[in-house]
Each structure stands twice: as structure tokens, then as C-alpha cells.
Amino acid sequence: MDFLAFQGSYWPLILIIFVASLFIQGYLSRTYGKWGQVRNSRNLTGAELARMMLDENGLSHVPVNMVPGQLSDHYDPIRKTVNLSEANYRLPSVSALAVAAHEVGHAIQDKVRMPALVLRGRLAVPLSLGMNLAPLLLLAGIFLQLTGLLWLGVILFGAALLFHLVTLPVEFDASRRALAYLGQRGVVSGQEAQGARTVLTAAALTYVAGFAMALAQLLNVLGIARSQSD
């Protein structure tokens, strides 16, 4: 067995994307932190904005909860809850409005049964299990020279790429809904509107980076599988 084949030909690309992801995470933290210190002119907390947006979209039954952590905000499609981190829940910042509106955007997607959101929900659990097995199957296939296991690992990496691909339109659409609501209701304007857009754009870049990393990993394991199959 050629152990050099294990190195693959895409590790430089993976390294570049990894470093870029670190820069993107840093950019998100700086952007979120900057606008997290700017009080919005309506003096609305993230929780108040989320409640208002939910009620106006016929989702008064969806609760808004506070959860620990920073940027731990998420919508839970199983429990039907909007969950905001403590800072975004309590503080009347521009960042809090942007994040809260984005999470409510997911709740609205759930209400209208957005196909991409439904698909992502169905893929989430099996793919999380599959991605834990994929590296093990890949290594087992290489060292035991079992081609079937090797290609099964490749398939699971491909499924992970599909999950990232489906995630992109879901996240972009939630941000679009958030910005549209904030603008149409006059919640933010001028610099505040630009700040909200910047925060959501920075967050979106993290999903783009995740997709790029999944693609590079798939290309790499494909190269490994082909070299081991020859």
C-alpha cells in the first residue's frame, strides 16, 4: 500500500480553506462585537424583536427562550422554539436585532414548509451519525485494503457536502427575511441597517466556508479512494 497516497492532493486547499475559515470567524466575532455595542434607536432587545416578528407572522405559539453561550442562537424545528443567547436576548443592540430576526426567519421557513429546510431537517440526524463513521471507514478501508469500506466513507463525505449545500439557501433566505422585515417595519435604518446587514453577511460567510471545506474534503477522499483502488 502506498502511504503517500494517504496524503491526497487537496491538503494544501484544505489548509487554505481552514485558515480562511479562521479569518472569517474572526471577522464575524469583530463585526458582531462592534454592532453588539451599538444600541438600536428603537431600544428593542432581541427577545422583544423576536416576539414582535413572530406574532406578526402568525407564530404567537412559538416561545422565545434564552440559552447560554455566545452566538448560540438557533431555531429548534422539533420543539418549535426560537433560542437566543443571553446577550441577544437581553440587550437592545443592532447585533441582537439582526440575529433575532434571522432566527425568526427560520421559524417562518418552518411555517411555510420551505423545501430546503425540510430536507435539511431530515438529513441532520442520519448525517451527524454518518460523519462520525466516515473517517473511521476511510481509515479502515485504507489500512485493511477493503475497497467497499473505503468507498462507503467517500459516500458519507459526499452526503455531508449535500448537507452543507442544502444549508446555504436556508441560511441566505433567513437573512433575507430578517433584513426585509427590519427595513419594512422601520426597525433599523441608515447605519443601523448597514450594521445588521454586515452582521448577517459575516455569519453567512461561515456557511460558505463550511461548504468549501466539505467540498475540499470530498475531493481529497475521492483522490485517496481512486489511488487505493488502482
Secondary structure by P-SEA (a helix, b strand, c coil): ccccccccccaaaaaaaaaaaaaaaaaaaaaaaaaaaccccccccaaaaaaaaaaaaccccbbbbbbccccccccccccbbbbbcccccccccaaaaaaaaaaaaaaaaaaaccaaaaaaaaacaaaaaaaaaaaaaaaaaaaaccaaaaaaaaaaaaaaaaaaaaaaaaaaaaaaaaaaaaaaaccccaaaaaaaaaaaaaaaaaaaaaaaaaaaaaaaaaaaaaaaac
